[in-house]
Amino acid sequence: MQLIVHGRNVEVTDWIREYVNKKVGRLERYLNQVSEARIELSHNATRAADDRFTAQLTIWANGNILRAEESTADIVVSIDAVVDKMSRQIRRFKGRRYQSRRRQSAAAAVNAEAQLTTALVEDLGGEEDEEMGNIIRRKEFLLQPMDEEEALAQMELLGHDFFIYYDVDAKGVNVVYRRRDGQFGLLQPRVG
């Protein structure tokens, strides 16, 4: 596992780096597919002394992203709290059962669709990375084949308000999102 420790308004000393390495290294026992872990430590000048030091831990494991964040009055306590929160998320993550056969066939369909799109763009003489309007950032990511429940769980694990995924049942790209009333919505795009 590759561990990256980054400090923002915090000096990352060798002692802190070793402490983080020891604490985050323990998580690898629970989830052995971890390829990379990144922890960002920051100091915020807030009025509330209880939220001055923030630790955000992001783990990439077998195509999935797990993220946890905790803020306390002490940097060491923040590190301990974020590692504890991540271990609970890993237990929830491992508790879900995946239907590997459906996921593998859906992944093959996604790869075939991506190759077809690339071939069409090349045939039409266009470029995929063309600058457009006011787009200031582009992000490319691999769509994970899953069902609605898995997408909601992944969205919760990331702490995001939306999540894009390849629906194995509908055989298409869908988006789940959190509504303002706390409920969830599902966007199912159709070509018309």
C-alpha positions, 0 to 999 in steps of 0.5 A: 500500500502506498501512503501519502501524508499531506499537510495543509497549514500543518507541518508534517514531522517525521513523528506524525508521518510514522504515527499515521503510517502505523495507524493507517497500516492497521487498516490493511489487515481488514481490507487487503486490496488497498492500493493507495491511501492518502491522508490530508491533515489541515489546521483551520483558524475557526472560532470553535477550538474543537474543530481546528485540526482536520484529518481526511483519509481517502483509500483506493481499494480494488476500484472503490474509493472510501473516504472519511473526515474528522475534526477535533482540537488535537491533530493526534485525536483527529488521526485516531478518529478518522482511522476509527471512522474508516475502519467502520466504513470498511466493515460496512463495505466488506459486509455487502455482497457483490454478484461477481458474475453480473459485475464482470459481464457488465464491466465487459459491456462498459469497456465495449461501449467505451471502445465503440465511442472512441472509434466513432470519434476517430471515424468522425475526425473529431478529438475527444480532448477538445476545449469547449466553452467554459469547462475549466476541469475535466475528470475521467473515471471508470464507471463501476457496474453495480445496482441501485443499492450498491450505488447508494452505499458507495455514495454514502461511503464517499460522502458525496451528494451524487454518484454516477454508475453503470446499472447492470439491470438497466444496462446503462449509465445512471446517477443517484443523488441526494435530494434537499428533503433528505431522500434520494433520486435516480436519473436514468438518461435515455437516447431520444 
